[in-house]
């Protein structure tokens, strides 16, 4: 993945990842890492115990995406940090790549071909998103990181979750550092948590929006697109 600070253009395309580029969430990712080393029987038992928690997570996500991320990531506490990084490429091939929207891959390529920066902005963990950024040949990846202790993940992030207003904050900071013109730039998102990010740019596009985001997009004259899996 390139990350050259002297890129000639002042225009960028900022992409949310989960739900926008790929039909998956941080729940799918965690389930993979939590069960990868389990036997089929133990995997079924794990799922039986985890599924009841999903209703709570859905409720929390509706209240605040950032709060949901902060609490959900505590599930990673105690995982072998080196092992999950080793598994990240297999995770991309097994979970993420089959769920990438073909239209998303095409759109990323179109921005690259026009000489515009492609920046992935996501609340997902950096080691999970790195293979995605490399596959899409993104210029930069703005993702969260998790602290480690004695070779184990702690379940705590090194900074605030990248969601809601924080997503807009990191975009503005990146634009300032790299001298980007946000008024000429693009942003793609799929949820109401992406609204602050979408408001940052001159060309916001919502992907597969649900009712609230669709209404906001229509009121503001934003682009609306439906991307489907093959």
C-alpha positions as CSV (number, residue, x, y, z in Angstrom):
1,X,0.0,0.0,0.0
2,X,1.4,3.3,-1.0
3,X,1.5,6.2,1.4
4,X,3.3,9.0,-0.4
5,X,2.9,12.4,1.2
6,X,3.8,14.3,-2.0
7,X,0.9,13.0,-4.1
8,X,0.2,15.6,-6.8
9,X,-3.6,15.8,-6.4
10,X,-5.5,17.7,-3.8
11,X,-8.6,15.5,-4.1
12,X,-9.4,12.3,-2.2
13,X,-12.0,9.7,-1.9
14,X,-12.7,8.6,1.7
15,X,-14.4,5.2,2.0
16,X,-16.0,3.7,5.1
17,X,-15.3,0.0,5.0
18,X,-17.8,-2.1,6.9
19,X,-21.2,-2.1,5.2
20,X,-19.9,0.2,2.4
21,X,-17.1,-1.6,0.7
22,X,-17.8,-5.0,2.2
23,X,-21.0,-6.6,3.4
24,X,-19.7,-7.4,6.9
25,X,-19.3,-5.9,10.3
26,X,-16.8,-6.0,13.2
27,X,-19.0,-8.8,14.6
28,X,-18.2,-11.1,11.6
29,X,-14.5,-10.3,12.1
30,X,-14.4,-11.1,15.8
31,X,-16.4,-14.4,15.4
32,X,-13.7,-15.6,12.9
33,X,-10.8,-14.9,15.3
34,X,-12.6,-16.1,18.4
35,X,-13.5,-19.5,16.8
36,X,-10.7,-20.2,14.3
37,X,-8.8,-22.5,16.6
38,X,-11.9,-24.3,18.0
39,X,-13.1,-27.7,17.0
40,X,-16.5,-27.9,15.2
41,X,-18.3,-28.8,18.4
42,X,-16.7,-26.1,20.5
43,X,-17.4,-23.6,17.7
44,X,-21.1,-24.5,17.8
45,X,-21.1,-24.1,21.6
46,X,-19.4,-20.7,21.3
47,X,-21.9,-19.5,18.8
48,X,-24.8,-20.7,21.0
49,X,-23.4,-18.6,23.8
50,X,-22.6,-15.5,21.7
51,X,-25.8,-15.2,19.7
52,X,-27.9,-13.9,22.7
53,X,-25.5,-11.0,23.1
54,X,-26.1,-9.8,19.6
55,X,-29.4,-8.1,20.5
56,X,-27.6,-6.1,23.2
57,X,-25.0,-5.1,20.6
58,X,-27.6,-4.1,18.1
59,X,-29.3,-1.8,20.7
60,X,-26.0,-0.3,21.7
61,X,-25.0,0.4,18.1
62,X,-28.3,2.3,17.5
63,X,-27.6,4.4,20.5
64,X,-23.9,5.2,19.6
65,X,-21.6,3.5,17.1
66,X,-18.5,4.7,19.1
67,X,-19.9,3.3,22.4
68,X,-20.7,0.0,20.7
69,X,-17.2,-0.2,19.3
70,X,-15.5,0.6,22.6
71,X,-17.5,-2.1,24.5
72,X,-17.5,-4.7,21.7
73,X,-13.7,-4.6,21.4
74,X,-13.3,-5.8,25.0
75,X,-14.1,-9.2,23.6
76,X,-10.6,-9.3,22.2
77,X,-9.0,-9.1,25.6
78,X,-6.5,-12.0,26.1
79,X,-6.1,-13.0,22.5
80,X,-2.6,-13.7,21.3
81,X,-1.6,-10.5,19.5
82,X,0.9,-12.2,17.2
83,X,-1.4,-15.0,16.3
84,X,-4.3,-12.8,15.3
85,X,-2.0,-10.8,13.0
86,X,-0.8,-14.0,11.4
87,X,-4.4,-15.0,10.8
88,X,-5.4,-11.6,9.3
89,X,-4.5,-12.5,5.7
90,X,-6.5,-15.8,5.9
91,X,-9.3,-13.8,7.5
92,X,-9.3,-11.4,4.5
93,X,-9.5,-14.3,2.0
94,X,-12.1,-16.3,4.0
95,X,-14.4,-13.5,5.3
96,X,-13.8,-10.2,3.7
97,X,-12.8,-10.8,0.0
98,X,-16.0,-12.8,-0.7
99,X,-18.1,-10.0,0.7
100,X,-16.5,-7.1,-1.1
101,X,-19.0,-5.4,-3.4
102,X,-17.9,-5.5,-7.0
103,X,-19.1,-2.0,-7.5
104,X,-17.0,-0.9,-4.6
105,X,-13.8,-2.4,-6.2
106,X,-14.7,-0.6,-9.5
107,X,-15.3,2.7,-7.8
108,X,-12.0,2.6,-5.9
109,X,-10.2,1.9,-9.1
110,X,-12.0,4.8,-10.9
111,X,-10.7,7.2,-8.2
112,X,-7.2,5.8,-8.4
113,X,-7.3,6.1,-12.3
114,X,-8.2,9.7,-12.0
115,X,-5.2,10.3,-9.8
116,X,-7.2,10.9,-6.6
117,X,-6.2,9.6,-3.3
118,X,-8.1,6.6,-1.9
119,X,-8.3,6.6,1.9
120,X,-10.1,3.9,4.0
121,X,-11.6,5.3,7.1
122,X,-12.9,2.7,9.5
123,X,-13.7,1.8,13.0
124,X,-12.3,-1.7,12.5
125,X,-8.9,-2.8,13.8
126,X,-5.8,-1.9,11.8
127,X,-4.5,-5.5,11.4
128,X,-7.9,-6.7,10.1
129,X,-8.1,-3.8,7.6
130,X,-4.5,-3.8,6.4
131,X,-5.1,-6.6,3.8
132,X,-8.2,-4.8,2.5
133,X,-6.1,-1.6,2.0
134,X,-3.4,-3.6,0.2
135,X,-5.9,-5.4,-2.0
136,X,-7.6,-2.1,-3.0
137,X,-4.2,-0.3,-3.4
138,X,-5.4,2.4,-1.0
139,X,-3.1,5.3,-0.4
140,X,-3.8,5.4,3.3
141,X,-5.7,3.5,6.0
142,X,-7.2,5.3,9.0
143,X,-8.1,2.6,11.5
144,X,-8.1,2.0,15.2
145,X,-5.4,0.1,17.1
146,X,-5.6,-2.0,20.2
147,X,-3.1,-1.9,23.1
148,X,-1.1,-5.0,24.0
149,X,0.3,-6.3,27.3
150,X,2.7,-9.3,27.5
151,X,1.9,-10.3,24.0
152,X,-1.9,-10.3,24.5
153,X,-4.5,-7.9,23.3
154,X,-6.1,-5.9,26.1
155,X,-9.5,-5.1,24.5
156,X,-8.8,-1.4,24.8
157,X,-8.1,1.0,21.9
158,X,-5.1,3.3,21.8
159,X,-7.4,6.2,21.1
160,X,-11.0,7.0,20.6
161,X,-13.2,4.8,18.3
162,X,-13.3,6.1,14.7
163,X,-17.0,6.6,14.4
164,X,-19.6,9.4,14.4
165,X,-17.9,12.8,14.9
166,X,-14.5,11.2,15.4
167,X,-14.6,9.9,11.8
168,X,-15.0,13.5,10.6
169,X,-12.2,14.6,12.9
170,X,-9.7,12.2,11.5
171,X,-10.7,13.1,7.9
172,X,-10.2,16.8,8.5
173,X,-6.9,16.1,10.2
174,X,-5.7,13.9,7.3
175,X,-6.8,16.6,4.8
176,X,-4.9,19.3,6.7
177,X,-1.7,17.2,6.8
178,X,-1.9,16.3,3.2
179,X,-3.2,19.6,1.8
180,X,-6.4,18.1,0.4
181,X,-9.4,20.1,-0.8
182,X,-12.4,18.5,1.0
183,X,-14.8,20.6,-1.0
184,X,-13.7,18.7,-4.2
185,X,-13.3,15.4,-2.4
186,X,-15.6,12.4,-2.1
187,X,-16.9,10.3,0.8
188,X,-18.8,7.0,0.8
189,X,-20.7,5.7,3.8
190,X,-23.6,3.3,4.6
191,X,-24.9,4.3,8.0
192,X,-26.0,7.2,10.1
193,X,-22.7,7.0,12.0
194,X,-21.1,8.1,8.7
195,X,-23.2,11.3,8.5
196,X,-20.5,13.5,10.0
197,X,-17.9,12.1,7.6
198,X,-20.2,12.6,4.6
199,X,-20.8,16.3,5.6
200,X,-17.0,16.9,5.4
201,X,-16.8,16.7,1.7
202,X,-18.3,18.3,-1.4
203,X,-19.3,15.0,-3.0
204,X,-20.9,12.6,-0.4
205,X,-22.4,9.3,-1.6
206,X,-24.5,7.0,0.5
207,X,-24.4,3.2,-0.2
208,X,-27.4,0.9,0.4
209,X,-28.9,3.4,2.9
210,X,-31.6,2.5,5.4
211,X,-34.4,4.9,6.0
212,X,-32.8,7.5,8.1
213,X,-29.7,7.9,6.0
214,X,-31.7,7.9,2.8
215,X,-33.8,10.7,4.2
216,X,-30.8,12.8,5.1
217,X,-29.2,12.1,1.7
218,X,-32.4,13.2,-0.1
219,X,-32.7,16.3,2.0
220,X,-29.1,17.3,1.3
221,X,-28.9,16.3,-2.4
222,X,-26.3,13.6,-1.7
223,X,-25.6,10.8,-4.1
224,X,-27.4,7.5,-3.4
225,X,-26.3,4.2,-4.9
226,X,-27.2,0.5,-4.4
227,X,-24.3,-1.9,-4.5
228,X,-25.0,-5.6,-4.7
229,X,-22.9,-8.7,-4.2
230,X,-22.5,-11.0,-7.2
